[in-house]
Amino acid sequence: MSDGEIIVTPTLTWLKGKMSQCSSNVTIASPFVNEGIWKFADIPNPHLKRSIVTRINVRDFAFGASSLSTLSKLVKDGWKIFSLPRIHAKIYIFDNSSALITSANSTHAGLTQNLECGITTDDPATIKNLRKTLLSGLGSDTKPIKLTSVELESLRAPVDLVEKTIKEIKEIENQLVYKFLSEPDESVISFYEKDEFLNAFKQWRRLTLESIIKLQKTEFILGELYAVGLPMAQNQYPTNRFAKDKLRQQLQFLRDMGLIKFLGHGRYRCLFKFIQS
């Protein structure tokens, strides 16, 4: 196909054709992913390098915009999953021969139902630069984080808890849905009870969240987190010499989950609260 071709719904048709011809590398950017991706991605080629840059915000999974189960299955099938918060771009790159920048997510609706539009390129230099730009974070200060199957599985309990909260706390459900649709990265998730929330997390992630909760502040700085979290880490992990690194690492993951927001210059905002203490 020629460079600069306009691709409209169903985007799936173009993707299936390119995937069948792909021999070495496919790279995808899609904020939302569900079972619809298998309509073109289920190609038995063990030598094909496959990567997806997406979001792991717990709201996305809890409200059904994206599928945690699908991401877990993709990892088991050999795909590399990268997390990049605030990603909105939808990009499909096949080898160094074809690329599509489009409005279509890798979902049932995005690939076959919604009225989507995109444009292709077959220029190798442009494609190479596009892949590099995507995997370096699309201009973000942080690069996409590669997720293991264990890390993806660790999201299941928090997602289940958000779903449970939405169902049980009827008086805030409409507010949550409205905020999810309008400002998904800014809304505060209301959880019913603190202990139930913490039980959805383990090890360093739980310790980091406990430290944030003990601060009792909507916004905090890294030094304040260290003041609370480092003594807790010394008690729970006395032989670990990299507690600061561990805490910063967990902050990045919690940011990607949509539970905190980076404000810059070592400042953070908490995006969760409790109805009962």
C-alpha positions, 0 to 999 in steps of 0.5 A: 500500500502507498504511503499516506493512505487513509484507513477508516473503519474497520481498521481491523482489515488493514491490521490483519493484512499487515500482521500476516506479513510481519516477520520480525517486529510489531509495536503497538500503542493503545491506551485501551486493550481488550479481547478484540486485539486477538482478531489480528494479534493471534499469529503463531510466530515464535520469532516475532517480537511483540510489544504494547504500550498501554495504561494500567490505571485501575479505573480503566479495568474497573469500568471495563474500558480495558481488560486486565485479563487480556493483558495477562494473556498477551504476556503469556503469549509472548507479548511485552507489555509496557505501562505509560500513564496518560498515553492517548496515542494509537499507533501500529508499527509492523517491522520497518515497512508499515505504520499506522497512526490512528484513533482506533484502540485495540478493542472490539469497538475500536477495531470494528465498530467506532468510526475511526480514521488514521493515516499510514506511512511506509517510509523506513526512516519515519517508521524507525523514528516513530518506534523510537519516539513511542518506546522512549515515552512520547515526550514524557519525562519517564520511559514506559515501564515493562511489566511482568506477569506477576506485576500484572497479576498484582493489579487484580485485587485492587481492580476487584476492590474498585469494582466492588466499591462502585457496586456497593457505594451507590450514592457515589457511583454516578459521580465516579462515572462522570469523573472517569469519563471527563477527567480519568487521571484527576478523579479521587477514588473513594474506598469504603474501608482502609484495611480492606484497601491495604489488603489488596496490596502486598510487600513494598507496595503495601508499605508505600501506601501505608506510609502515604496514608499515615501522612494524612495529607492530600499532597506530600513531598518525597522527603515526607514519605521517606520520614514515615516509610524508611523506619517502616522499611527498616522494621519490615526489611532490615537487610534491604539497603535500597529502601529509598529506591524501592519506595520511589519504584512503588510510587511510579507503579502507583502513579501508573495505577492512577492512585497518585499523581506526580506534580513535579519537583518531588511533589505528589497528590493522593488520588484515593480516600476512605469513607471509613477510617 
